[in-house]
Amino acid sequence: MMQGEIDILEKDLMLLSRAIRYPATPDLEPAWPERPREARLVPWGMRAAAAVVVALATLVAGVALVAPAREAVADLFDKINIFVIDDVPAGLTHEIEGREVSLDVAQDALGFEPALPGGTHPSKVVLQEFGEVKAAALVFDPTNAPGYLLFETNGRVGKGIPTGGEKAEFVEGLGGEAYWLTGLRLVQYQNLNGDVIYESRRVTDQNTLIWSRGGLVFRIEGPLEMEAAVEIAQSLE
């Protein structure tokens, strides 16, 4: 297990711990039999990974039968948050704000290599930075097809759909949580604690395919039909 994965699991454990109540535990150190120190030495990475994985599994099992905690677990592992709002807030921009960078710079900021549709390369990359949350908007301009934006982020993404507007349509075939969205709506990022990053909020009326894969969130925005967007998503390498 890599250090980055351990860090994410540790943050998830902190969120899960807030969802349950448990009694104080006694000090177990005096009861632990004394053994030669060298016999207990374990490489830090293996010790931390094992402790986090065991604790995470224990917490998930422990909250499985408690309704409020069960909802918290669902929220924890749900990287896409789609919700209903009365109206799209006025004054928000439609523009993709950020700085233009190379793919290499975007990779360093995101902490992972951006996935690309097979055999293609973006004409521009815009990096958005919101503290620990980073997002890259990759611009594609195919010769014989409509242009589109591919967003990739290490954070959570929220979509606010106005009351009476279009609904999110669940999409199959992408291996995880995936939705097709149309109409005017709010877009916002959330940090690793689930808090809204207000400076990230914008509005869009572009057709959007949003899905999660491997703990990351991807979305395609543009004048595409759902079948075309799904085909692009399936081609990511």
Secondary structure, 3 states (H helix, E strand, C coil): CCHHHHHHHHHHHHHHHCCCCCCCCCCCHHHCCCCCHHHHCCCHHHHHHHHHHHHHHHHHHHHCCCHHHHHHHHHHHCCEEEEEECCCCCCCCCCCCCEEECHHHHHHHHCCCCCCECCCCCCEEEEEEECCEEEEEEEECCCCCCCEEEEEECCEEEEEEECCCCCCEECCCCCCCEEEECCCEEEEEECCCCCEEEEEEEEECCEEEEEEECCEEEEEEECCCHHHHHHHHHCEC
